[in-house]
Amino acid sequence: MDAWLHRLQNRLVARLYGWRPSLAGRWAQRLSPMTNGTPIPWAEPRKPLREATLALVTTGGVHLKLQRAFDMADPKGDPTYREIPIGVPRGALTITHDYYDHRDAEKDLNLVLPLQRLRDLVEHGALGALHPIAFSFMGHIDGPHLETLTATSAPEVARRLSDAKVDYVLLIPA
């Protein structure tokens, strides 16, 4: 399938799921949870937010305009990630992701990457600090790319955040 036709198909499906969320729910049911059926463990907060460092991870396909875009030609997605400095101006960012309707996110990027809202919380003392780099993935990953995501990309980001002594990570799905 031509890349432009594939992208058009993805955008139409994303709009359809936006109009009929129940269809998206049915599609998602076919995916096995990454927890392999085990309950997700609960972790008690260890530090008040006003003293904590928080990092952002989004699956919204956000990236710097100067960075390589996420691969929309591969129907299985793109398991790589992009680093976004938290002080970057909004005009330097874009979204490359055909698997969800991101028209609202284009109007207000805080929906998928709430940098401004969190900077406001830091300024008002409600949050200690933001990790200087946010991480962005493409939310549509399937087939063999799931292995790359779970064995390489996601652990690499988790390791970096752990090494940086980040207290909390806010995961923003798109």
Disulfide bonds with the S-S distance in Angstrom:
none
